[in-house]
Amino acid sequence: MKAIIDLGTNTFHLCIAEVKQGTLIEYYKLQVPVKIGSGGINKGLITPEAFQRGLTALTEFKKYIDQFQVKEVIAFATSAIRNAKNGKQFIKEAKGICGIEITTISGDVEAAYIYKGAFHSFKFPDYPVLVMDIGGGSVEFIIGISEQILWKQSFEIGAARLIDKFHHADPIREDAVNNLTQYLTETLVPLIDALSQHQPQMLIGSAGAFETLVDVVIKDLAVIPLSLSKNAFEIRKEDFEVFVEIMRTSTQDQRLRLRGMVNFRVEMITVAALLMHFVMSNHKFNRIIASNYSLKEGVLFT
């Protein structure tokens, strides 16, 4: 049994689990909307308020780690902490206060774990796929066939960064959408080139915003997606387009009233949906899959 801690930019995740005979058995999961990048992510700084929220969440995690008597704890810091001027200070204080040893991982390593996690959520097809993970600080794209990774790259264009740059009105302004699209067009040239080269036919969204996509489709559009396993669901393109339009045109209050919306994703979901739409619009994907597995599960299956 292991405790995996993913210190994401928006959310800190704890998963206490083990893999037995190729199956993941979860004993406890907790996610806390720490928003460690709030107010400082594009300045490379963890604000004092975010710093404290992070330590409070880790203190809470430690209670459950002790309760389950977990001996092996693996904690990973991603984009916001690895790029913050005071990221090392946060890691030092976390160890001193909570006794949790945190390792900072590169976007490249993060991408490899994300792909492995998605791969174990359902039976992958025998043709190229694109796995996409939208974090608060970075976004990872990985193209692969079965277990083999063909190309991967992490981009520092996570939802918290995009909100800071573009989402200043509610609902988001049309000129901001155009500016965001232009920014993605310029920034994601390596991705567009890789899509052209490898021609993936399936887009697999990894956890986070893609879980919200599934929940909104089920609870607000009243559509039951095709279940590929208990951890992966296929979304019809027409339902995906309706979801994106709702996120693009709604206010925060309207999004909060959606039955499939969890409160801590209400701010970031608009830019996340627009990013999903950009990727879908720039390549002909035959299928869209939302996987519940991501970094944490990838680590467990390693």
C-alpha positions in Angstrom: 0.0 0.0 0.0 1.3 3.4 -1.0 0.2 7.0 -0.5 0.6 9.1 -3.7 0.4 12.9 -3.3 0.0 15.0 -6.4 0.7 18.7 -5.6 -1.1 20.2 -8.5 -1.5 23.9 -9.3 -5.2 24.0 -8.6 -5.7 20.9 -6.5 -3.7 18.7 -4.1 -4.6 15.1 -4.4 -4.1 12.2 -2.0 -4.6 8.6 -3.1 -3.9 5.7 -0.8 -3.9 2.5 -2.9 -2.1 -0.6 -4.1 -1.9 -2.6 -7.3 -2.8 -6.3 -6.9 -2.5 -8.6 -9.9 -2.7 -5.7 -12.3 -5.8 -4.1 -10.6 -5.7 -0.8 -8.8 -7.3 -1.1 -5.3 -8.1 2.3 -3.8 -8.5 2.6 0.0 -8.9 6.4 0.3 -8.9 9.4 -2.0 -9.0 13.1 -1.1 -8.6 16.3 -3.2 -8.3 19.7 -1.8 -8.7 22.9 -3.9 -5.5 24.6 -2.7 -5.0 26.9 -5.7 -1.3 27.1 -5.0 -0.8 29.2 -8.1 -3.5 31.7 -7.3 -2.3 35.3 -7.5 1.2 34.5 -8.4 1.6 31.8 -11.0 2.6 34.0 -13.9 5.0 35.9 -11.5 6.7 32.6 -10.5 5.6 33.0 -6.8 3.5 31.2 -4.3 1.7 33.9 -2.4 1.6 33.7 1.5 -2.1 32.7 1.4 -1.5 30.0 -1.1 1.6 28.8 0.8 -0.5 28.4 4.0 -3.3 26.6 2.1 -0.8 24.1 0.8 0.7 23.4 4.2 -2.8 23.0 5.7 -3.8 20.5 3.0 -0.6 18.4 3.5 -1.2 18.4 7.3 -4.7 17.0 6.6 -3.2 14.4 4.2 -0.7 13.3 7.0 -3.6 12.4 9.3 -5.0 9.9 6.8 -1.5 8.6 5.9 -1.0 7.9 9.6 -4.6 6.5 10.0 -4.0 3.9 7.3 -0.5 3.3 8.6 1.1 3.8 5.2 4.8 3.3 5.1 5.6 4.5 1.6 4.7 8.0 0.7 5.4 9.4 -2.8 4.8 13.2 -3.2 5.2 15.0 -6.5 5.3 18.8 -7.0 4.4 19.9 -10.5 4.3 23.2 -12.5 3.4 25.9 -10.0 5.8 24.7 -7.3 8.7 23.7 -9.6 8.6 27.2 -11.3 8.1 29.3 -8.1 10.9 31.3 -6.7 9.8 30.1 -3.2 9.0 26.6 -4.3 12.0 25.1 -2.6 11.0 26.9 0.6 7.5 25.4 0.4 9.0 21.9 0.0 11.4 22.5 3.0 8.5 23.7 5.2 6.3 20.8 4.2 8.9 18.3 5.3 9.5 20.2 8.6 5.8 20.6 9.5 4.2 17.5 7.9 7.2 15.1 7.6 6.3 14.7 3.9 9.3 14.5 1.5 8.3 16.2 -1.8 10.1 15.6 -5.1 9.8 18.1 -7.9 9.3 16.4 -11.3 9.8 17.8 -14.8 6.9 18.2 -17.2 8.5 15.4 -19.3 8.4 12.9 -16.3 4.9 14.1 -15.5 3.8 13.4 -19.1 5.1 9.8 -19.0 3.3 9.0 -15.7 0.0 10.6 -17.1 0.2 8.4 -20.2 0.8 5.2 -18.1 -2.2 6.1 -15.9 -4.5 6.7 -18.8 -3.2 3.4 -20.5 -4.4 1.4 -17.5 -7.9 2.9 -17.4 -9.2 1.0 -20.4 -8.0 -1.2 -23.3 -6.2 1.1 -25.7 -6.8 0.7 -29.4 -4.1 -0.5 -31.8 -3.7 2.8 -33.5 -2.1 6.1 -32.3 -3.8 8.1 -29.6 -3.3 11.6 -28.0 -3.5 11.8 -24.2 -4.1 15.3 -22.9 -3.9 16.4 -19.2 -5.0 20.0 -18.4 -3.4 21.1 -15.1 -3.5 24.5 -13.5 0.1 25.3 -14.4 0.9 23.0 -17.3 -0.7 20.9 -19.9 0.8 17.6 -21.0 0.3 16.1 -24.4 1.4 12.5 -25.2 1.1 10.6 -28.4 1.5 6.8 -28.2 0.4 3.4 -29.5 -0.4 0.9 -26.8 2.3 1.2 -24.1 4.8 2.9 -26.4 5.1 6.7 -26.2 5.9 8.2 -29.7 6.1 11.9 -28.6 5.4 13.9 -25.5 5.7 17.5 -24.4 4.6 19.6 -21.4 3.6 23.2 -22.0 3.3 25.9 -19.4 -0.2 26.9 -20.4 -2.3 25.5 -17.6 -5.7 26.8 -16.7 -4.5 29.1 -13.9 -2.1 30.7 -16.4 -4.7 31.1 -19.1 -7.3 32.6 -16.7 -4.7 35.1 -15.6 -3.9 36.1 -19.2 -7.4 35.9 -20.8 -10.4 35.3 -18.6 -11.1 38.7 -17.1 -14.8 39.1 -17.8 -17.8 36.9 -17.0 -18.7 35.3 -19.3 -15.4 35.4 -21.2 -15.4 38.1 -23.9 -15.3 37.2 -27.6 -12.1 39.1 -28.1 -10.5 37.2 -25.2 -11.5 33.9 -26.9 -9.9 35.1 -30.1 -6.7 36.2 -28.3 -6.6 32.9 -26.4 -6.9 31.0 -29.7 -4.2 33.0 -31.3 -1.9 32.4 -28.3 -2.5 28.6 -28.5 -1.9 28.7 -32.2 1.5 30.2 -31.6 2.4 28.2 -28.5 1.3 24.7 -29.6 3.1 24.6 -32.9 5.1 21.5 -31.7 1.8 19.7 -30.9 0.3 20.5 -34.3 3.4 19.2 -36.0 3.3 16.0 -33.9 -0.4 15.5 -34.7 0.4 15.8 -38.4 3.3 13.4 -38.1 1.7 10.7 -36.0 -2.0 11.0 -36.9 -3.6 9.9 -33.7 -7.3 9.0 -34.2 -8.5 9.2 -30.6 -8.2 12.0 -28.0 -8.0 10.8 -24.4 -8.6 13.4 -21.8 -7.0 12.6 -18.4 -9.0 13.3 -15.3 -9.6 16.9 -14.1 -11.6 19.0 -16.5 -12.5 15.8 -18.5 -14.2 14.4 -15.4 -16.3 17.6 -15.4 -17.1 17.1 -19.1 -18.5 13.6 -18.3 -20.4 14.8 -15.2 -22.1 17.7 -17.2 -23.0 15.4 -20.1 -24.6 13.0 -17.7 -26.3 15.3 -15.2 -27.1 18.4 -17.3 -27.4 17.1 -20.9 -29.1 13.9 -19.7 -26.9 11.8 -21.9 -25.3 8.5 -20.8 -21.9 8.2 -22.4 -20.5 4.9 -23.6 -18.6 3.2 -20.7 -15.3 1.6 -21.9 -14.5 0.6 -18.3 -15.4 1.8 -14.9 -12.7 4.5 -15.4 -13.2 5.6 -19.0 -16.1 7.0 -21.0 -16.6 7.9 -24.6 -18.2 11.3 -25.3 -20.0 12.0 -28.5 -18.7 14.9 -30.5 -22.1 16.7 -30.5 -22.3 16.5 -26.7 -18.7 17.8 -26.5 -19.6 20.8 -28.6 -22.7 21.6 -26.4 -20.5 21.4 -23.3 -17.9 23.8 -24.8 -20.6 26.3 -25.8 -22.1 26.2 -22.3 -18.7 26.9 -20.8 -17.9 29.7 -23.3 -21.2 31.6 -22.8 -22.0 31.1 -19.1 -21.3 33.2 -16.1 -19.7 31.7 -13.0 -23.1 31.7 -11.2 -24.6 29.8 -14.1 -21.8 27.3 -14.1 -22.2 26.8 -10.4 -25.8 25.8 -10.9 -24.9 23.0 -13.2 -25.5 19.7 -11.5 -22.3 18.2 -13.0 -20.0 21.0 -11.8 -17.9 20.7 -8.7 -17.3 24.1 -7.1 -13.5 24.1 -7.3 -13.5 23.7 -11.1 -16.0 26.5 -11.8 -13.3 29.1 -12.5 -10.9 27.1 -14.6 -13.4 25.1 -16.7 -14.1 27.8 -19.3 -10.4 28.1 -20.5 -10.0 24.3 -20.1 -13.0 23.7 -22.4 -11.6 26.3 -24.9 -8.3 24.5 -24.9 -10.0 21.1 -25.5 -11.9 22.7 -28.4 -8.7 24.1 -29.9 -7.1 20.7 -29.9 -10.2 19.1 -31.4 -10.4 21.8 -34.1 -6.8 21.4 -35.2 -6.9 17.6 -35.9 -9.4 15.1 -37.1 -10.1 12.9 -34.1 -12.6 10.0 -34.6 -13.3 9.6 -30.8 -13.1 11.5 -27.5 -12.5 9.5 -24.3 -12.5 10.8 -20.8 -10.3 8.8 -18.4 -10.4 9.0 -14.7 -6.7 7.9 -14.4 -3.8 10.3 -14.5 -0.5 11.0 -12.7 -1.3 9.3 -9.4 -2.4 6.1 -11.1 0.5 6.2 -13.4 2.9 6.2 -10.5 1.1 3.3 -8.8 1.3 1.2 -12.0 5.0 2.0 -12.4 
